[in-house]
Amino acid sequence: MTRYAVLVVGLAVLVAAGGRAQDSKMTMPEGTYTLVKGMQDGKPVDDMAKKAKYMFDGKKITIDAGKEKFVIEYKMAAGAKDGDKMMPIDMVMVKAPKKDEENSKAYGILAAKGDTVMLAYSLDKDARPKDFDGKKGFSFEFKKDKAK
């Protein structure tokens, strides 16, 4: 459960893909996304994460994992600049099934192109990822769900 909550915090970074960044003109994705690939320390994430629904609204991401729901707020980290292909992101989990999981923080990078969002993060502020390989920390690839 805690491992999944940590995974969820990282996914919050994706939320940054849900609106206009405060310090940047990068347009962030909004809508519902599906996790197509996820890595934690070089190993694939569990199927529970792939089955969840990820909704972005520009300020937060809501993750619906059936009986469990998570809400993660995000902001662009200091140093984000117009035109950056990868944006540094800071996130915090504001709602989780277990109170001790709330206020968890993560530090990552985000890239959005078309209907694809890439996110990588670490729980260690000094270990913010520099790429999306997922060898250290977490890395995710999301695709936007098609409108019905």
N, C-alpha and C positions, 0 to 999 in steps of 0.2 A: 504494500500500500504506500509506504513512504517512498519507495523507488518510483512508483507511478506519479506521486505528487511532485517529485523532483523533476520528472520528465515534463509534467504539466507546466511547471514554472518556466522551463525553457521554451515551451511552445508559446508562452505568452509573448515572447519576443515577436512572434509572428503577428501578434496584434498590431504591432507597429505597422504592419502592412495594411492596416485598416483605415487610414485617414491621411491627413496632411501633417507632416512632421513640423514641429514648432520651429526648428532651426534650419529647415531644409525645404526645398521645393519638390522633393521627391514625392510622388503620389503613391500613397499606400493603398494596398488592396483592401476592399471591403466585401463582406459577404460570407458565404459558407465554403469551407475548404475541406479537402480530404487529405489525410496523411498518406503519401505514397511510398516514402522511405524514411526510416529513422535509424540513427546509430547512437550508441552510448559506449564510449571508450573502445571503439573499433568493432563492436558487436551489434547486431540488429536489435531494435527494441521489440518488446513483446507485442502480441496480437491485440491486446487490450487497447493500446494506444492507436492502432490502425483502425479500430472499430468506432472510436469516439468521433463526435461531430465537433468541428472547430468553427466558431462564428466570430468574425471580426467586425468591429464597428468604428474603428478610428481611434478609440481611446483604450479599449480593452478587448480581450479575447475571452469568450466563454467556451468552456470545454464541457461537453455533455457526454459523459461516459456511462450512460444508463443510470444506475443508482447513485453515482457520484457526479457532482458538478463542481467546476473550478472557475474562478474569475481572476484574470491576471491583468493588471494595469501596466502600461508601458510608457516610455518616453525616449526620445532620441538622446543619446549620451552626449556629453560635452565633446566637442571636436567634430561633430557631424557637419558636413559642408555641402552646399549645392553641387549637384553633379556627381557626388560620390556614388560608386557602383555598389559598394557595401557600406551600410550605415551602422555605426555602433549604437546599440540599444541597451537600456537598463530596464529591468522589469521587477515587479513585486506581485506576489500572489495575495490578493485581498480577500478571497473567499475560497475555503476548502472544506471538505467533509470533516477534517480534524482540525481543531483550533490551533494546535501546535505546528501545523503546516502553513498557516497564514503568516504573512509578512516575510516569507522566504524570498530571497533576492537572487537574481541571475544577471549575468553580463554577457552580451553577445553581439553578433553581427547579423544583418538582414540584407537580403538582396531580393528584389522583385522585378520580374520581367514577364510581361504578358499575363498568362494565367498561372504562372509558377512563382512560388515564394520559397526562398531558401533561408534557413535559420540555423545558426550555430551559437552555442552558449556554454558558459561555465558558471558554476556556483562560486568560483573564486574570482574576485574582482581583478586580481593581478594576472589572471590566466585567460583573458578575453580571447576567443579564437581569432585566427587570422585568415582561416579558410573554412570550407565546408566538408572536409574529408571525414570528420567524425572519429578520428583516431584518439583524440583526447576530448573529454566533455561530451556534449550532445550535438547532433546535427540532424536537421529535418528538411524534407522536401515536401511541399504541399501543392496541390492543384486545385484551382477554383472549380466548384461544382457548377455545372451547366444550369442555366435558368430553365425552369419547366414551364 
